[in-house]
Amino acid sequence: MQPSTTPRRVLVVDDNVDACESLAAVVEMFGHVSATAFDGQEAVEVAAAFHPDLILMDITLPRLSGYEAAALIRADLGNREVTFVALTGWGREEDRLEALAAGFHHHVVKPIDFSLLKQLLGNAP
């Protein structure tokens, strides 16, 4: 797939407010547009209004887990393509398989490497 130079709309979801806002700032430094949410329910609400191309979502979140929030967001997408990235502290092979089975396209252990982030941003739909 040819990387895109089109600015992406990226939703960053993490209950660690500082980490969430910092990652959103990095996304913007790379030339993209970001929005943040700090729990799973807020992620669903922000995604519905923001229409992200890429979602970087923690799995262990208040109110709704990342898995639950992703399922609700996916159900509301219609024909839009969104890349879901599980960005989590859980790095076992079982965790990776669970994230992929839950519909995430990628499983990344925190902290995200910025070169990987650039690659994900370039390959988002």
N, C-alpha and C positions, 0 to 999 in steps of 0.2 A: 504494500500500500504506500502510495506517495504521501509523505508528510505534507500537511497543509500549512499555509502561512496565514490563513484566516483566523482572526481572533476568536477564541472559544469562550463560551459561557461556562464557568466552572463553579459548582456548588461544593464548598468545603464544609464537612460536618464533623464536629468533634466536641465533646463536652468539656475539654480543656480549652477554655476561651483563649488563652494566650497562644497556644499551639495552633488553634483554628485561625485566628486572626493573622498570625505570622505566616502561615502557609498561604492564606488568601493574598497577603501582600506580595509574596514571592510570585504567585500566579500572575498578579498584575504587573510585576516587574518584567515578566516574560512577555508582556503585551496582550494579556487576556483580560477578560472581565470576570470578577468573582462576586459571589454572595456567600454568606455564612449562615450556619444553623448550629445550635448547641445541644440539641436533643433530637431524637427520632421523629417526634410529632412535628416539631418545627421544620425539620428537613422536608417532610411531606408537603407542608404548607408553602415553604419557600420554593420548592421545586415546581409546584403548580403555577406560581406567579412568575418565576424567573426563567423557566424553560432552559435548563442547563444542557450543554452538550456532553459534559463530563461531570461525574459526581465522585468526589474523594470522601469516603464515609468510614468513620470508625464503626466498629461492630458493637462494642459495649457502650450503649448510650442510655440515658434516662428516658422514661416514658415509652418509647418504642426502641427495640434493638435495631441495629443497622440492617439486619436481615428483614425484620418486619417493615421498616421504613422503605427499604428498596423494593419489596414486593408491592407495597401500596403505590409507590411512585411509578413502578413499571406498569401497574394496572391502569394508571391514568395517562399513559404516554400516547395512546392511539398508535399511529404509524411512525411517530418520531423515534429516531435512534439516539440512544444515550449510552455512553460508556460508563459502567459502574466499576469503581475501584475500591476494594476493601482495604482501608488504610488502618492497620491495627497493630497492637503490641503482641498479638498472638501469632507465633511463627512456626508452630508444629505442622507437619505434613497433614495431619487430620484437620487442622484449622484451615489450611489452604483448600483442601478438598471440600470442606463444608461451605466455604465462601463461594467456590465455583459452582457447587450444587445448588446454592441459593440464588444463582443467577448473576453473580459478580463476574466481570470479564477478567479481572486481575485481582491478585491478593498480594499486597505489599506490606512488609513489616516496617513499622515506624523506627526511626525517622526516615522519610523518603529521600532517596538520593536525587539531587536536582537534575542530573543527566537523565535519569529514568522519568522524572516528572516532565521534562521537556519532550521526551519521546512520547509519553502518553498524551500530552497536549497536542503534539503534531499529528497523532494518529486518531484523534477523536473524530467521530462522524461530523 
